[in-house]
């Protein structure tokens, strides 16, 4: 496959990730957070099987990696809960911009604290710019304190903090291919939610609702299976540096699709704040979203 074709597929994958905020907003009218998690990752884990077979990936997994998949799944459930609640009670476009841009900044900070990554003058300036951009997205200067400190903004903050933890846990799984680890994480996520949170009678009330079916299939296939597969295959084929830059498209797709399909009014401060935060992330881009490589190199040095 040509590089241009990969770039096209990566762009479509980012559309899928951006659209997931719209999908969740719509799905929140039909199901609760745990029912959405069960359906999304249940469908995704099943659809991963033929992909892994096609890519000739081994399903073999050791006990340590399986334990990491369990820890990642627990974190994933918590992340998806706040992802869902933030989109349900708040603005999907704002959530897509806020969470997507804040995650790499929090990830950088956590890596500096727990992995000894050095923070120089450039990084300090980038973090300050990122903080300014985040405050712009939230509209600190245009909204009152009560509007900024709403529960749905708290949900977005919690989601932004949980995703880097999930990523760092996943980075420890160096003995299996990333897609194989993700398959096990999705499968365990589905099982955990099914055991502890699901009353399966809800399936009887949604089976005949086309709008629901369309959105759950979109978030499961386009926003999960397809996007994740293309992203990680792209990393294997093209390298992290080229592929990771496509993530910057996600907040703009989330904002645009929310405006089109949900009639959300996205203020100029959200767009400007998103751009400033993306600039900050690009300044921090020694990380390159490649925590797995960083952890491997750290282990070699140790």
Long-range contacts (C-beta under 8 A, 24 or more apart in sequence): 1-237, 3-238, 6-230, 6-234, 6-237, 6-238, 7-246, 9-230, 9-234, 10-230, 10-231, 10-234, 10-243, 10-246, 11-246, 11-249, 12-226, 12-230, 13-226, 13-227, 13-228, 13-230, 13-231, 13-246, 14-227, 14-246, 14-247, 14-249, 14-250, 14-253, 15-222, 15-249, 15-253, 15-257, 16-218, 16-222, 16-223, 16-224, 16-226, 16-227, 17-100, 17-223, 17-227, 17-250, 17-253, 17-254, 18-96, 18-249, 18-250, 18-251, 18-252, 18-253, 18-254, 18-255, 18-256, 18-257, 19-218, 19-219, 19-222, 19-223, 19-253, 19-254, 19-257, 20-219, 20-223, 20-224, 21-87, 21-92, 21-93, 21-95, 21-96, 21-254, 21-257, 21-258, 22-92, 22-254, 22-257, 22-258, 22-261, 22-262, 23-215, 23-216, 23-218, 23-219, 23-223, 24-83, 24-84, 24-87, 24-88, 24-92, 24-219, 25-87, 25-88, 25-92, 25-258, 25-262, 26-211, 26-212, 26-215, 26-262, 27-212, 27-215, 27-216, 27-219, 28-84, 28-87, 28-88, 30-206, 30-209, 30-212, 31-202, 31-206, 31-212, 32-84, 33-80, 33-81, 33-84, 33-85, 33-88, 34-81, 34-193, 34-197, 34-198, 35-198, 35-202, 36-80, 36-84, 36-216, 37-77, 37-80, 37-81, 37-84, 37-189, 37-190, 37-193, 38-190, 38-193, 38-194, 38-197, 38-198, 39-216, 39-220, 40-80, 40-216, 40-219, 40-220, 40-224, 41-76, 41-186, 41-187, 41-189, 41-190, 41-193, 41-220, 41-224, 42-190, 42-194, 43-216, 43-217, 43-220, 43-221, 43-224, 43-225, 44-186, 44-220, 44-221, 44-224, 44-225, 44-228, 45-183, 45-186, 45-187, 45-189, 45-190, 47-220, 47-221, 47-225, 48-179, 48-182, 48-183, 48-186, 48-225, 48-229, 49-183, 51-179, 51-225, 51-229, 52-179, 52-180, 52-183, 55-179, 55-233, 57-177, 57-179, 57-180, 58-176, 58-177, 58-180, 59-180, 59-183, 60-176, 61-176, 61-180, 61-181, 61-184, 62-175, 62-176, 64-175, 65-173, 65-175, 65-176, 65-181, 65-184, 66-184, 68-169, 68-170, 68-172, 68-173, 68-181, 69-173, 69-181, 69-184, 69-185, 69-188, 70-188, 71-169, 72-166, 72-169, 72-170, 72-173, 72-181, 72-185, 73-185, 73-186, 73-188, 73-189, 73-192, 74-192, 75-162, 75-165, 75-166, 75-169, 76-166, 76-185, 76-189, 77-189, 77-192, 77-193, 78-158, 78-162, 79-159, 79-162, 79-163, 79-166, 80-189, 82-155, 82-156, 82-158, 82-159, 82-162, 83-155, 83-159, 85-152, 85-155, 86-152, 86-153, 86-155, 86-156, 86-159, 88-152, 89-150, 89-151, 89-152, 89-155, 90-150, 90-152, 90-153, 90-155, 90-156, 91-152, 91-258, 91-264, 91-266, 92-254, 92-258, 92-262, 92-264, 93-254, 93-255, 93-256, 93-257, 93-258, 93-259, 93-262, 93-264, 93-266, 93-270, 94-137, 94-156, 94-266, 94-270, 95-152, 95-156, 95-159, 95-254, 96-250, 96-251, 96-253, 96-254, 96-255, 96-258, 97-137, 97-251, 97-252, 97-254, 97-255, 97-270, 97-273, 97-274, 98-134, 98-137, 98-138, 98-153, 98-156, 98-160, 99-156, 99-159, 99-160, 99-163, 100-247, 100-250, 100-251, 100-254, 101-130, 101-133, 101-134, 101-137, 101-251, 101-274, 101-277, 101-278, 101-281, 102-130, 102-134, 102-156, 102-157, 102-160, 102-277, 103-160, 103-163, 103-164, 104-247, 104-281, 104-284, 104-287, 104-289, 105-130, 105-134, 105-277, 105-280, 105-281, 105-284, 106-160, 106-161, 106-163, 106-164, 107-163, 107-164, 107-167, 107-168, 107-287, 107-289, 107-291, 108-284, 108-287, 110-164, 110-165, 110-168, 111-168, 111-287, 111-291, 111-294, 114-168, 115-294, 115-295, 115-298, 116-298, 117-287, 117-294, 122-283, 123-283, 123-284, 125-283, 126-280, 126-281, 126-283, 126-284, 127-280, 127-284, 129-276, 129-277, 129-279, 129-280, 129-283, 130-276, 130-277, 130-280, 130-281, 130-284, 132-276, 133-273, 133-274, 133-275, 133-276, 133-277, 133-278, 133-279, 133-280, 134-273, 134-277, 135-273, 136-269, 136-270, 136-272, 136-273, 136-276, 137-269, 137-270, 137-273, 137-274, 137-277, 138-273, 139-267, 139-269, 139-270, 141-269, 142-267, 142-269, 167-291, 168-291, 170-292, 171-291, 171-292, 171-294, 171-295, 172-295, 174-292, 174-295, 174-296, 174-299, 178-232, 178-235, 178-292, 179-228, 179-229, 179-232, 179-233, 182-228, 182-232, 186-224, 240-288, 240-289, 240-290, 240-293, 241-288, 244-285, 244-288, 244-289, 244-290, 247-289, 248-278, 248-281, 248-282, 251-278
